[in-house]
């Protein structure tokens, strides 16, 4: 008999900092990342060379949630108005103990949650799409070679 289940996900969201080496990420804490988008830009001179600081922008991402109470922490972060760090992990693989073992790339974002919007989809089971907006302060790209920070001031 073939096992059709997989421990490999394309894009996941975790409410933790992937760059923290002491952290062990459980699969139960991960949510499915549907979509994310943001713009970062800097002023450029007439030769196209960037100068000055990167302009802060808003990152929007959408999560697929099966139980609404899975995301209560997002509403708390919205109300607390404090800086938080989240991570997007791509092509993640979990071991038999449901702990993250491998991933291709990741993005750690740091900023303030400014909006949380819900959209329900009712099919065979209830699903909720949660769209979150974060005012970015810092983005760190984590790849196979090294961390590449992009500081937004």
DSSP file (Angstrom, degrees, kcal/mol; ACC not computed):
  #  RESIDUE AA STRUCTURE BP1 BP2  ACC     N-H-->O    O-->H-N    N-H-->O    O-->H-N    TCO  KAPPA ALPHA  PHI   PSI    X-CA   Y-CA   Z-CA
    1    1 A X              0   0    0      0, 0.0     2,-0.4     0, 0.0     0, 0.0   0.000 360.0 360.0 360.0 134.9    0.0    0.0    0.0
    2    2 A X        -     0   0    0      2,-0.0     2,-0.7     1,-0.0     0, 0.0  -0.719 360.0-129.8 -91.5 134.6    1.3    3.4   -1.0
    3    3 A X        -     0   0    0     -2,-0.4    -1,-0.0     1,-0.1     0, 0.0  -0.759  20.9-173.1 -84.3 113.9    1.3    6.2    1.6
    4    4 A X        +     0   0    0     -2,-0.7    -1,-0.1     2,-0.1     2,-0.1   0.548  53.4  99.9 -85.1  -8.4   -0.4    9.2   -0.2
    5    5 A X        -     0   0    0      2,-0.0     2,-0.3     1,-0.0    -2,-0.1  -0.484  57.9-157.7 -79.3 151.8    0.3   11.7    2.7
    6    6 A X        -     0   0    0     -2,-0.1    -2,-0.1     2,-0.1    87,-0.0  -0.938  25.4-157.9-128.8 150.5    3.3   14.0    2.4
    7    7 A X  S    S+     0   0    0     -2,-0.3    87,-1.2    87,-0.1     2,-0.5   0.107  71.3  98.6-106.9  18.7    5.4   15.9    4.9
    8    8 A X  E     -A   93   0A   0     85,-0.2     2,-0.4    83,-0.0    85,-0.2  -0.936  50.3-177.7-114.1 120.8    6.5   18.4    2.2
    9    9 A X  E     -A   92   0A   0     83,-1.7    83,-1.4    -2,-0.5    82,-0.3  -0.913  24.3-143.6-118.7 144.5    4.7   21.7    1.9
   10   10 A X  E    S+     0   0A   0     -2,-0.4    81,-2.7     1,-0.3     2,-0.4   0.973  85.0   4.1 -70.0 -56.2    5.3   24.5   -0.7
   11   11 A X  E     +A   90   0A   0     79,-0.2    22,-2.1    22,-0.2     2,-0.3  -0.986  69.3 175.8-137.9 126.2    4.8   27.5    1.5
   12   12 A X  E     -AB  89  32A   0     77,-2.6    77,-2.5    -2,-0.4     2,-0.4  -0.913  19.3-141.9-128.5 157.5    4.2   27.7    5.2
   13   13 A X  E     -AB  88  31A   0     18,-2.8    18,-2.2    -2,-0.3     2,-0.4  -0.948  16.7-177.4-115.7 134.2    3.8   30.5    7.7
   14   14 A X  E     -A   87   0A   0     73,-2.4    73,-2.6    -2,-0.4     2,-1.0  -0.998  29.9-134.3-130.9 139.1    5.2   30.2   11.3
   15   15 A X  S    S+     0   0    0     14,-0.4     2,-0.3    -2,-0.4    70,-0.2  -0.161  81.5  80.8 -83.7  44.2    4.7   32.9   14.0
   16   16 A X  S    S-     0   0    0     -2,-1.0     2,-0.7    71,-0.1    -2,-0.2  -0.893  89.2 -95.5-141.6 168.6    8.4   32.6   14.9
   17   17 A X    >   -     0   0    0     -2,-0.3     3,-1.4     1,-0.1     6,-0.2  -0.811  24.7-163.2 -92.8 111.2   11.8   33.8   13.7
   18   18 A X  T 3  S+     0   0    0     -2,-0.7    -1,-0.1     1,-0.3     5,-0.1   0.718  87.2  65.7 -66.6 -21.1   13.4   31.2   11.4
   19   19 A X  T 3  S+     0   0    0     -3,-0.1     2,-0.7   121,-0.0    -1,-0.3   0.632  76.1  98.3 -78.5 -12.4   16.8   32.9   11.8
   20   20 A X    X   -     0   0    0     -3,-1.4     3,-1.4     1,-0.2    -4,-0.0  -0.678  63.9-158.5 -76.4 113.4   16.9   32.0   15.5
   21   21 A X  T 3  S+     0   0    0     -2,-0.7    -1,-0.2     1,-0.3    -3,-0.0   0.674  84.5  62.1 -70.9 -17.4   19.0   28.9   15.6
   22   22 A X  T 3  S+     0   0    0      2,-0.0     2,-0.3    -3,-0.0    -1,-0.3   0.522  82.9 102.9 -84.8  -5.1   17.6   27.7   19.0
   23   23 A X    <   -     0   0    0     -3,-1.4     2,-0.5    -6,-0.2    -7,-0.0  -0.597  52.8-162.2 -89.3 138.9   14.1   27.3   17.7
   24   24 A X        -     0   0    0     -2,-0.3     2,-0.6    75,-0.0    -2,-0.0  -0.980  16.4-146.1-116.3 119.8   12.5   24.0   16.8
   25   25 A X        -     0   0    0     -2,-0.5    75,-2.5    75,-0.2     2,-0.3  -0.771   6.6-151.6 -97.1 121.2    9.5   24.4   14.6
   26   26 A X  B >   -I   99   0B   0     -2,-0.6     3,-1.4    73,-0.2     4,-0.3  -0.661  18.8-130.1 -87.0 143.1    6.6   21.9   15.0
   27   27 A X  G >  S+     0   0    0     71,-2.8     3,-1.4    -2,-0.3    -1,-0.1   0.804 106.3  65.7 -62.7 -29.0    4.4   21.2   12.1
   28   28 A X  G 3  S+     0   0    0     70,-0.3    -1,-0.3     1,-0.3    71,-0.1   0.735  98.0  54.2 -66.4 -21.7    1.3   21.8   14.2
   29   29 A X  G <  S+     0   0    0     -3,-1.4   -14,-0.4     2,-0.0     2,-0.3   0.514  91.9  97.6 -87.1  -6.0    2.4   25.5   14.5
   30   30 A X    <   -     0   0    0     -3,-1.4     2,-0.3    -4,-0.3   -16,-0.2  -0.620  54.2-164.5 -90.6 141.9    2.5   25.9   10.8
   31   31 A X  E     -B   13   0A   0    -18,-2.2   -18,-2.8    -2,-0.3     2,-0.4  -0.890  31.7 -99.4-119.3 154.1   -0.2   27.4    8.6
   32   32 A X  E     -BC  12  64A   0     32,-0.8    32,-2.3    -2,-0.3     2,-0.6  -0.600  31.3-142.2 -77.4 124.6   -0.5   27.2    4.8
   33   33 A X  E     + C   0  63A   0    -22,-2.1    30,-0.2    -2,-0.4   -22,-0.2  -0.784  21.9 177.1 -87.3 118.5    0.7   30.3    3.1
   34   34 A X  E     -     0   0A   0     28,-3.0     2,-0.3    -2,-0.6    29,-0.2   0.868  61.4 -18.6 -87.4 -42.2   -1.6   31.1    0.1
   35   35 A X  E     - C   0  62A   0     27,-1.3    27,-2.9     2,-0.0    -1,-0.3  -0.986  52.7-172.6-164.1 148.4   -0.1   34.3   -1.2
   36   36 A X  E     + C   0  61A   0     -2,-0.3     2,-0.3    25,-0.3    25,-0.2  -0.987   7.4 175.6-148.1 152.9    2.1   37.3   -0.2
   37   37 A X  E     + C   0  60A   0     23,-2.5    23,-2.8    -2,-0.3     2,-0.3  -0.986   7.0 153.7-155.1 144.0    3.1   40.6   -1.8
   38   38 A X        -     0   0    0     -2,-0.3     2,-0.4    21,-0.2    21,-0.1  -0.966  27.0-136.9-161.8 160.7    5.1   43.7   -0.9
   39   39 A X        -     0   0    0     19,-0.4     2,-0.4    -2,-0.3    19,-0.1  -0.988  14.8-176.4-123.8 133.3    7.0   46.4   -2.6
   40   40 A X        +     0   0    0     -2,-0.4     2,-0.3    17,-0.1    16,-0.1  -0.999  14.8 167.5-124.2 131.9   10.4   47.8   -1.5
   41   41 A X  E     -J   55   0C   0     14,-0.5    14,-2.7    -2,-0.4     2,-0.3  -0.985  18.4-160.9-144.0 156.6   11.9   50.7   -3.4
   42   42 A X  E     -     0   0C   0     -2,-0.3    12,-0.1    12,-0.2    10,-0.1  -0.919  35.3 -95.4-129.9 156.1   14.7   53.2   -3.0
   43   43 A X  E     -J   51   0C   0      8,-0.6     8,-2.6    10,-0.4     2,-0.4  -0.434  41.8-157.6 -68.0 147.0   15.4   56.5   -4.6
   44   44 A X  E     -J   50   0C   0      6,-0.2     6,-0.2    -2,-0.1     2,-0.0  -0.962   9.1-130.9-129.8 146.9   17.7   56.4   -7.7
   45   45 A X    >   -     0   0    0      4,-2.0     3,-1.9    -2,-0.4     6,-0.0  -0.166  47.1 -82.5 -82.5-174.9   19.8   59.0   -9.3
   46   46 A X  T 3  S+     0   0    0      1,-0.3    -1,-0.1     2,-0.1    -2,-0.0   0.677 130.9  55.1 -67.2 -15.9   19.8   59.7  -13.1
   47   47 A X  T 3  S-     0   0    0      2,-0.1    -1,-0.3     0, 0.0     3,-0.1   0.438 118.7-110.0 -93.1  -1.1   22.2   56.8  -13.6
   48   48 A X  S <  S+     0   0    0     -3,-1.9     2,-0.5     1,-0.3    -2,-0.1   0.548  70.5 142.7  86.1   8.1   19.9   54.3  -11.9
   49   49 A X        -     0   0    0      1,-0.1    -4,-2.0    -5,-0.0    -1,-0.3  -0.708  50.1-124.4 -85.0 127.0   22.1   53.9   -8.8
   50   50 A X  E     +J   44   0C   0     -2,-0.5     2,-0.3    -6,-0.2    -6,-0.2  -0.373  33.5 175.2 -71.2 148.1   20.1   53.6   -5.6
   51   51 A X  E     +J   43   0C   0     -8,-2.6    -8,-0.6     2,-0.1     2,-0.0  -0.971  38.1  22.6-145.5 160.3   20.8   55.9   -2.7
   52   52 A X  E    S-     0   0C   0     -2,-0.3     2,-0.1   -10,-0.1     3,-0.0  -0.188  96.4 -34.1  78.2-173.2   19.2   56.6    0.7
   53   53 A X  E     -     0   0C   0      1,-0.1   -10,-0.4   100,-0.1     2,-0.3  -0.415  64.0-100.3 -82.2 155.8   17.2   54.3    2.8
   54   54 A X  E     -     0   0C   0     97,-0.5    99,-0.7   -12,-0.1     2,-0.3  -0.593  43.5-115.4 -71.9 135.2   14.7   51.7    1.6
   55   55 A X  E     -J   41   0C   0    -14,-2.7   -14,-0.5    -2,-0.3    -1,-0.1  -0.583  30.1-114.1 -78.2 131.0   11.2   53.1    1.9
   56   56 A X        +     0   0    0     -2,-0.3     2,-0.3   -16,-0.1    81,-0.1  -0.299  41.9 177.2 -62.1 145.6    8.9   51.2    4.3
   57   57 A X        -     0   0    0     79,-0.2    79,-2.5    77,-0.1     2,-0.5  -0.865  30.9 -98.9-142.1 176.2    6.0   49.3    2.8
   58   58 A X  E     - D   0 135A   0     -2,-0.3     2,-0.5    77,-0.2   -19,-0.4  -0.874  26.2-150.7-103.6 131.0    3.2   47.1    3.8
   59   59 A X  E     - D   0 134A   0     75,-2.9    75,-2.6    -2,-0.5     2,-0.4  -0.883  12.2-163.5 -98.4 129.1    3.5   43.3    3.3
   60   60 A X  E     +CD  37 133A   0    -23,-2.8   -23,-2.5    -2,-0.5     2,-0.3  -0.942  12.5 172.5-113.0 133.7    0.2   41.5    2.7
   61   61 A X  E     -CD  36 132A   0     71,-2.3    71,-2.9    -2,-0.4     2,-0.4  -0.990  20.6-144.7-140.6 153.0   -0.2   37.8    3.1
   62   62 A X  E     -CD  35 131A   0    -27,-2.9   -28,-3.0    -2,-0.3   -27,-1.3  -0.959  13.4-166.0-120.3 131.0   -3.0   35.3    3.0
   63   63 A X  E     -CD  33 130A   0     67,-2.6    67,-2.5    -2,-0.4     2,-0.6  -0.884  18.3-134.6-113.6 144.8   -3.2   32.2    5.1
   64   64 A X  E     -CD  32 129A   0    -32,-2.3   -32,-0.8    -2,-0.4     2,-0.4  -0.900  30.4-174.3 -97.1 123.0   -5.6   29.2    4.8
   65   65 A X  E     - D   0 128A   0     63,-3.3    63,-2.8    -2,-0.6     3,-0.1  -0.956  24.5-169.2-124.0 133.5   -6.9   28.4    8.2
   66   66 A X  S    S+     0   0    0     -2,-0.4     2,-0.4     1,-0.3    -1,-0.1   0.782  83.8  35.3 -91.2 -28.7   -9.1   25.4    9.1
   67   67 A X  S >  S-     0   0    0      1,-0.1     3,-2.1    61,-0.1     4,-0.3  -0.991  73.3-142.5-126.3 126.3  -10.0   26.6   12.6
   68   68 A X  G >  S+     0   0    0     -2,-0.4     3,-1.3     1,-0.3    -1,-0.1   0.806  99.1  62.6 -57.1 -30.9  -10.5   30.3   13.4
   69   69 A X  G >  S+     0   0    0      1,-0.3     3,-1.1     2,-0.1    -1,-0.3   0.581  82.5  81.2 -74.8  -6.2   -8.9   30.0   16.8
   70   70 A X  G <  S+     0   0    0     -3,-2.1    -1,-0.3     1,-0.2     3,-0.2   0.732  96.6  43.7 -65.4 -21.4   -5.6   29.0   15.2
   71   71 A X  G X> S+     0   0    0     -3,-1.3     3,-1.2    -4,-0.3     4,-1.0   0.078  70.2 117.4-115.8  23.0   -4.9   32.7   14.5
   72   72 A X  H <> S+     0   0    0     -3,-1.1     4,-1.9     1,-0.3     3,-0.3   0.831  71.4  66.0 -58.8 -31.0   -5.8   34.4   17.8
   73   73 A X  H 3> S+     0   0    0     -3,-0.2     4,-2.4     1,-0.2    -1,-0.3   0.819  94.8  58.2 -61.9 -30.7   -2.2   35.5   18.2
   74   74 A X  H <> S+     0   0    0     -3,-1.2     4,-1.9     2,-0.2    -1,-0.2   0.902 106.3  47.5 -66.1 -40.3   -2.6   37.7   15.1
   75   75 A X  H  X S+     0   0    0     -4,-1.0     4,-2.1    -3,-0.3    -2,-0.2   0.881 111.1  51.7 -67.7 -37.5   -5.4   39.6   16.7
   76   76 A X  H  X S+     0   0    0     -4,-1.9     4,-2.4     2,-0.2    -2,-0.2   0.919 109.8  49.2 -62.8 -43.0   -3.4   40.0   19.9
   77   77 A X  H  X>S+     0   0    0     -4,-2.4     4,-1.2     1,-0.2     5,-0.7   0.859 109.5  52.9 -65.3 -34.4   -0.5   41.4   17.9
   78   78 A X  H  <5S+     0   0    0     -4,-1.9    -1,-0.2     1,-0.2    -2,-0.2   0.916 113.9  42.0 -64.2 -43.8   -2.8   43.8   16.2
   79   79 A X  H  <5S+     0   0    0     -4,-2.1    -2,-0.2     1,-0.2    -1,-0.2   0.829 111.4  54.6 -73.9 -33.0   -4.2   45.1   19.5
   80   80 A X  H  <5S-     0   0    0     -4,-2.4    -1,-0.2    -5,-0.2    -2,-0.2   0.727  89.2-148.7 -76.4 -21.8   -0.8   45.2   21.3
   81   81 A X  T  <5 +     0   0    0     -4,-1.2     2,-0.3     1,-0.2    -3,-0.1   0.932  48.5 134.1  52.0  51.7    0.8   47.4   18.6
   82   82 A X      < -     0   0    0     -5,-0.7    31,-0.5    29,-0.1    -1,-0.2  -0.928  64.0 -91.7-128.6 156.1    4.3   45.9   19.1
   83   83 A X        -     0   0    0     -2,-0.3     2,-0.3    29,-0.1    29,-0.2  -0.429  47.9-178.5 -68.3 134.9    6.9   44.7   16.7
   84   84 A X  E     - E   0 111A   0     27,-3.0    27,-2.2    -2,-0.2     2,-0.4  -0.874  20.0-135.8-130.6 162.6    6.6   41.0   15.9
   85   85 A X  E     + E   0 110A   0     -2,-0.3     2,-0.3    25,-0.2    25,-0.2  -0.986  22.8 173.7-124.4 131.2    8.6   38.5   13.7
   86   86 A X  E     - E   0 109A   0     23,-2.2    23,-2.8    -2,-0.4     2,-0.4  -0.862  16.3-143.4-126.2 162.6    7.0   35.9   11.4
   87   87 A X  E     -AE  14 108A   0    -73,-2.6   -73,-2.4    -2,-0.3     2,-0.5  -0.988   6.6-156.1-132.4 142.3    8.6   33.6    8.9
   88   88 A X  E     -AE  13 107A   0     19,-2.8    19,-2.6    -2,-0.4     2,-0.4  -0.971  19.3-166.3-109.0 127.2    7.6   32.2    5.5
   89   89 A X  E     -AE  12 106A   0    -77,-2.5   -77,-2.6    -2,-0.5     2,-0.4  -0.959   4.0-153.0-121.1 132.7    9.3   28.9    4.7
   90   90 A X  E    S+AE  11 105A   0     15,-3.0    14,-2.0    -2,-0.4    15,-0.9  -0.875  70.4   0.7-113.5 137.4    9.3   27.4    1.3
   91   91 A X  E    S-     0   0A   0    -81,-2.7    -1,-0.2    -2,-0.4   -81,-0.2   0.940  84.7-175.8  55.7  53.7    9.6   23.7    0.3
   92   92 A X  E     -A    9   0A   0    -83,-1.4   -83,-1.7    -3,-0.3     2,-0.4  -0.518  14.0-161.2 -82.1 146.1    9.7   22.6    4.0
   93   93 A X  E     -AF   8 102A   0      9,-2.6     8,-2.9   -85,-0.2     9,-1.5  -0.994   4.1-157.3-128.6 136.5   10.1   19.0    5.0
   94   94 A X  E     - F   0 100A   0    -87,-1.2     6,-0.2    -2,-0.4   -87,-0.1  -0.826  12.3-129.6-113.3 151.1    9.2   17.6    8.4
   95   95 A X    >   -     0   0    0      4,-2.4     3,-1.9    -2,-0.3    -1,-0.1  -0.174  42.9 -83.4 -87.0-174.3   10.6   14.4   10.1
   96   96 A X  T 3  S+     0   0    0      1,-0.3    -1,-0.1     2,-0.1    -2,-0.0   0.655 130.0  57.0 -67.3 -14.9    8.6   11.6   11.7
   97   97 A X  T 3  S-     0   0    0      2,-0.2    -1,-0.3   -70,-0.0   -70,-0.1   0.233 118.7-110.9 -96.7  12.1    8.3   13.7   14.9
   98   98 A X  S <  S+     0   0    0     -3,-1.9   -71,-2.8     1,-0.2     2,-0.4   0.849  73.7 136.3  59.7  39.7    6.7   16.5   13.0
   99   99 A X  B     -I   26   0B   0    -73,-0.2    -4,-2.4   -72,-0.1    -1,-0.2  -0.917  63.9-101.7-113.8 142.7    9.7   18.9   13.4
  100  100 A X  E     +F   94   0A   0    -75,-2.5    -6,-0.2    -2,-0.4   -75,-0.2  -0.432  47.7 161.4 -63.3 127.1   11.1   21.0   10.6
  101  101 A X  E     +     0   0A   0     -8,-2.9     2,-0.3     1,-0.4    -7,-0.2   0.732  58.5  13.5-115.2 -42.3   14.2   19.4    9.2
  102  102 A X  E     +F   93   0A   0     -9,-1.5    -9,-2.6    -7,-0.0    -1,-0.4  -0.952  54.2 166.9-137.0 154.0   14.8   20.9    5.8
  103  103 A X        -     0   0    0     -2,-0.3   -12,-0.2   -11,-0.2   -11,-0.2  -0.960  29.1-140.3-158.8 156.8   13.7   23.8    3.7
  104  104 A X  S    S-     0   0    0    -14,-2.0     2,-0.3     1,-0.3   -13,-0.2   0.952  80.1  -9.4 -82.1 -56.0   14.9   25.5    0.5
  105  105 A X  E     -E   90   0A   0    -15,-0.9   -15,-3.0    38,-0.1     2,-0.3  -0.921  59.7-172.2-141.1 161.9   14.3   29.2    1.3
  106  106 A X  E     -EG  89 142A   0     36,-2.2    36,-3.2    -2,-0.3     2,-0.4  -0.986  13.4-148.3-152.9 159.0   12.7   31.3    3.9
  107  107 A X  E     -EG  88 141A   0    -19,-2.6   -19,-2.8    -2,-0.3     2,-0.6  -0.995   8.2-159.7-130.4 125.4   11.9   34.9    4.7
  108  108 A X  E     -EG  87 140A   0     32,-2.8    32,-2.7    -2,-0.4     2,-0.4  -0.932  15.0-166.7-103.1 123.8   11.8   36.4    8.2
  109  109 A X  E     -EG  86 139A   0    -23,-2.8   -23,-2.2    -2,-0.6     2,-0.4  -0.885   7.3-167.4-112.8 143.1    9.7   39.5    8.4
  110  110 A X  E     +EG  85 138A   0     28,-2.7    27,-3.1    -2,-0.4    28,-1.9  -0.997  36.5  91.2-129.7 131.4    9.7   42.0   11.3
  111  111 A X  E     -EG  84 136A   0    -27,-2.2   -27,-3.0    -2,-0.4     2,-0.4  -0.970  68.7 -58.3 175.9-163.3    7.1   44.7   11.7
  112  112 A X  E     - G   0 135A   0     23,-1.8    23,-2.9    -2,-0.3     2,-0.5  -0.921  40.8-125.3-113.0 130.1    3.8   45.8   13.1
  113  113 A X  E     + G   0 134A   0    -31,-0.5    21,-0.2    -2,-0.4   -32,-0.2  -0.624  34.3 169.8 -72.1 122.9    0.4   44.1   12.3
  114  114 A X  E     +     0   0A   0     19,-2.8     2,-0.3    -2,-0.5    20,-0.2   0.583  59.2  14.5-112.8 -15.3   -1.9   46.8   11.0
  115  115 A X  E     - G   0 133A   0     18,-1.3    18,-2.6     2,-0.0     2,-0.4  -0.965  48.7-171.1-160.9 144.0   -4.8   44.8    9.7
  116  116 A X  E     - G   0 132A   0     -2,-0.3     2,-0.4    16,-0.2    16,-0.2  -0.983  14.9-176.9-135.3 123.4   -6.4   41.4    9.8
  117  117 A X  E     - G   0 131A   0     14,-2.8    14,-2.9    -2,-0.4     2,-0.3  -0.966  10.7-149.8-126.1 140.3   -9.3   40.5    7.5
  118  118 A X  E     - G   0 130A   0     -2,-0.4     2,-0.3    12,-0.2    12,-0.2  -0.824  12.6-179.3-109.9 145.4  -11.3   37.2    7.4
  119  119 A X  E     - G   0 129A   0     10,-1.9    10,-3.7    -2,-0.3     2,-0.3  -0.961  16.8-148.4-141.2 125.3  -13.1   35.6    4.5
  120  120 A X  E     - G   0 128A   0     -2,-0.3     2,-0.5     8,-0.2     8,-0.2  -0.738   8.4-167.2 -97.5 141.1  -14.9   32.3    4.9
  121  121 A X  E     - G   0 127A   0      6,-3.1     6,-2.5    -2,-0.3     2,-0.7  -0.995   8.0-159.3-123.3 123.4  -15.3   29.6    2.3
  122  122 A X  E     + G   0 126A   0     -2,-0.5     4,-0.2     4,-0.2     2,-0.1  -0.904  35.4 127.4-109.9 114.7  -17.9   26.9    2.9
  123  123 A X  S    S-     0   0    0      2,-1.1     3,-0.1    -2,-0.7    -1,-0.0  -0.023  86.4 -33.4-127.2-124.8  -17.5   23.7    1.0
  124  124 A X  S    S+     0   0    0      1,-0.2     2,-0.3    -2,-0.1    -2,-0.0   0.865 138.3  16.1 -71.8 -34.1  -17.4   20.2    2.6
  125  125 A X  S    S-     0   0    0     -4,-0.1    -2,-1.1     0, 0.0     2,-0.3  -0.964  97.4 -94.3-134.2 155.4  -15.7   21.7    5.6
  126  126 A X  E     - G   0 122A   0     -2,-0.3     2,-0.4    -4,-0.2    -4,-0.2  -0.502  42.9-177.8 -74.4 130.7  -15.4   25.3    6.7
  127  127 A X  E     - G   0 121A   0     -6,-2.5    -6,-3.1    -2,-0.3     2,-0.4  -0.944  10.1-156.2-125.0 147.7  -12.2   27.1    5.6
  128  128 A X  E     -DG  65 120A   0    -63,-2.8   -63,-3.3    -2,-0.4     2,-0.5  -0.987   5.4-152.0-126.3 136.0  -11.2   30.6    6.4
  129  129 A X  E     -DG  64 119A   0    -10,-3.7   -10,-1.9    -2,-0.4     2,-0.5  -0.930  14.8-162.3-102.9 128.4   -8.8   32.8    4.4
  130  130 A X  E     -DG  63 118A   0    -67,-2.5   -67,-2.6    -2,-0.5     2,-0.5  -0.950   3.1-162.2-115.7 119.3   -7.0   35.3    6.6
  131  131 A X  E     -DG  62 117A   0    -14,-2.9   -14,-2.8    -2,-0.5     2,-0.4  -0.904  12.5-171.5-104.4 125.1   -5.4   38.3    5.0
  132  132 A X  E     -DG  61 116A   0    -71,-2.9   -71,-2.3    -2,-0.5     2,-0.5  -0.918  11.7-155.9-119.7 139.1   -2.9   40.1    7.2
  133  133 A X  E     -DG  60 115A   0    -18,-2.6   -19,-2.8    -2,-0.4   -18,-1.3  -0.969  11.0-172.8-115.9 130.9   -1.1   43.4    6.6
  134  134 A X  E     -DG  59 113A   0    -75,-2.6   -75,-2.9    -2,-0.5     2,-0.8  -0.987  23.8-135.4-124.8 126.0    2.3   44.1    8.3
  135  135 A X  E     -DG  58 112A   0    -23,-2.9   -23,-1.8    -2,-0.4   -77,-0.2  -0.728  39.3-129.0 -77.0 112.8    4.1   47.4    8.2
  136  136 A X  E     + G   0 111A   0    -79,-2.5   -25,-0.2    -2,-0.8   -79,-0.2  -0.366  43.5 162.0 -75.2 139.7    7.6   46.2    7.5
  137  137 A X  E    S+     0   0A   0    -27,-3.1    15,-1.5     1,-0.4     2,-0.3   0.565  74.4   6.1-115.0 -31.5   10.7   47.2    9.5
  138  138 A X  E     -HG 151 110A   0    -28,-1.9   -28,-2.7    13,-0.2     2,-0.4  -0.987  52.9-166.1-157.0 141.7   13.0   44.4    8.4
  139  139 A X  E     -HG 150 109A   0     11,-2.2    11,-3.3    -2,-0.3     2,-0.5  -1.000   8.4-168.5-127.8 132.1   13.1   41.5    5.9
  140  140 A X  E     -HG 149 108A   0    -32,-2.7   -32,-2.8    -2,-0.4     2,-0.5  -0.981  10.5-150.8-122.3 121.1   15.8   38.8    6.2
  141  141 A X  E     -HG 148 107A   0      7,-1.9     7,-3.1    -2,-0.5     2,-0.6  -0.780   9.3-162.4 -88.7 128.4   16.1   36.3    3.3
  142  142 A X  E     +HG 147 106A   0    -36,-3.2   -36,-2.2    -2,-0.5     5,-0.2  -0.948  21.4 161.6-115.3 112.6   17.4   32.9    4.4
  143  143 A X        -     0   0    0      3,-1.5   -38,-0.1    -2,-0.6   -40,-0.0  -0.456  55.8 -85.4-117.2-169.5   18.7   30.8    1.6
  144  144 A X  S    S+     0   0    0     -2,-0.2     3,-0.1     1,-0.1   -39,-0.1   0.808 124.2  38.9 -69.4 -29.2   20.9   27.8    1.2
  145  145 A X  S    S-     0   0    0      1,-0.3     2,-0.3     0, 0.0    -1,-0.1   0.928 123.2 -41.3 -89.7 -50.8   24.1   29.9    1.2
  146  146 A X        -     0   0    0     -5,-0.0    -3,-1.5     2,-0.0     2,-0.3  -0.981  61.3 -76.9-167.3 170.8   23.5   32.7    3.8
  147  147 A X  E     -H  142   0A   0     -2,-0.3     2,-0.5    -5,-0.2    -5,-0.2  -0.673  36.4-164.0 -80.1 137.1   21.2   35.2    5.4
  148  148 A X  E     -H  141   0A   0     -7,-3.1    -7,-1.9    -2,-0.3     2,-0.2  -0.846  10.7-157.3-123.7  93.4   20.7   38.3    3.2
  149  149 A X  E     -H  140   0A   0     -2,-0.5     2,-0.5    -9,-0.2    -9,-0.2  -0.469  10.9-165.4 -77.1 141.3   19.2   41.1    5.3
  150  150 A X  E     -H  139   0A   0    -11,-3.3   -11,-2.2    -2,-0.2     2,-0.5  -0.960  15.9-154.1-119.0 108.0   17.3   43.9    3.7
  151  151 A X  E     -H  138   0A   0     -2,-0.5     2,-0.6   -13,-0.2   -97,-0.5  -0.725   4.9-161.3 -90.3 127.1   16.9   46.6    6.4
  152  152 A X              0   0    0    -15,-1.5   -97,-0.1    -2,-0.5   -99,-0.0  -0.938 360.0 360.0-108.1 118.2   14.0   48.9    5.9
  153  153 A X              0   0    0    -99,-0.7   -98,-0.1    -2,-0.6    -1,-0.1   0.391 360.0 360.0-104.3 360.0   14.3   52.2    7.9
